[in-house]
Amino acid sequence: MVIMKNNITVCIPTFNRCESLKKTLGHLLSSKSISFSVVVSDNASEDDTWEYLNSLDDTRLIISRNETNIGFTGNILKVLELSPTDFILFMSDEDFVILENIEEIIRTNIDDDVGVFYGGVLHENNSTYYYKYNKKTWKKKEALNKVVLSHSYMSGMIFNKKYLDLNKFNTSIADEDVVLYPHEIMVYMILCNGGKLVTDSLPIAKQGEAVESEAIIKYKYYEYNERLKLFKQYCRVVSNLDYGLIESRIFFKKMAIIASCVFVDEVLIKKIKPKQYLSEIFSLNCGWLFKLQFVTYSSAVFLMRKLKN
């Protein structure tokens, strides 16, 4: 397959959300621009998704259906595989690309050495920002500190596939039952492989009407027990990737910040017993520095929460 430079593919993994997908694709394909392709992978949906996709007639559209549900991570890898371009824009099947900004972003921000691009993401019902970045090209260490574990929202991310080692990625997650945020691991991989981070305040995506996903229903990742599982998984996967001590320490530092906020909120709001949570945190195989950072950040967050109240 020929990889087209200076072009981009909008990649949409989908499962059982036909009505949302109709709105997303209807908006996207209403553009007459030929500067982008669209890939949709149907993860064995049980509704009318596949029938709807087959009813569309647009040369920019590539569709695929998995015979069985291969999971969220598998479906993300599938749209990556099907993309005819190096640069891909991830979009949820409920969100909208801001069409008038696509060509401007490609023209002004997308060079071959760019590994990750973040534009703005707007809230569903107004023009305020859900995510907003300043226009900047980031150095590697600064980029790792800025974006690792900081942008879990999939829509609006642009990746350069040439900085992704998908064989290494698959090996690193081979023993995992499910990976809820594979795109966050991919950001870490791209930056470790030398891809530049570029950010811009120009909004690239707008949230659609929120619909509960299979992952939210099944895994309830917003609960602290599930967060603990996620932290353990990140320890395993980052260790498996083995990109170096400095890179892994930055990753675990960001994880310590998140873990401390979760811990303090659970203790103050939900009144959990801290001993159980702490024993789980200190059992993580992330090194002594992670544990020290967790204690330091937890103390600071606890004081800020108390002073605020």
Beta strands, then each sheet from edge to edge (+ up, - down):
strand 1: 4-14
strand 2: 36-42
strand 3: 61-65
strand 4: 85-90
strand 5: 96-97
strand 6: 114-122
strand 7: 129-131
strand 8: 136-138
strand 9: 157-160
strand 10: 196-206
sheet 1: 3+ 2+ 1+ 4+ 9- 6+ 7-
sheet 2: 3+ 2+ 1+ 4+ 9- 6+ 10+ 5-
sheet 3: 3+ 2+ 1+ 4+ 9- 6+ 10+ 8-
end
